[in-house]
Amino acid sequence: MTRRAQAGLALLEVALAMALMATCGLGVLSAQLGLARHASASATRARAAFAVDAMVEATLGRSAAAREQWRERAIALVPHGQASVSGSLFVLTWTAPRDEARPEPECAGATAGLEGKACVALAFVQ
């Protein structure tokens, strides 16, 4: 093999190595972005659960003003939040990221027909 052919082969090896490194770098970047997206969705769900729990505590304390105050806070804590009370069930729904929006079993009735919504429901007894 001539020296010129060997130089071209080395260049091809370097190009393949760079393509492989770029592919691996994009894979790592995609994994990091997915983790950040799921962490954000988890934080929203935790805030929603805290707010619904606070609304139940306010209801059990027989304070309508406190319950309404927590209802307003709950709506503000989650993106496009909507709070509802159905008998002894508090439901807080919000707009969820596309890959996080799957209906929860306890919220199936509350989010029927609502695409892209996630929810937290908490039942209580007075």
Secondary structure by P-SEA (a helix, b strand, c coil): ccaaaaaaaaaaaaaaaaaaaaaaaaaaaaaaaaaaaaaaaaaaaaaaaaaaaaaaaaaaaccaaaaaaaaaaaaaaccbbbbbbcccbbbbbcccccccccccccccccccccccccbbbbbbcc
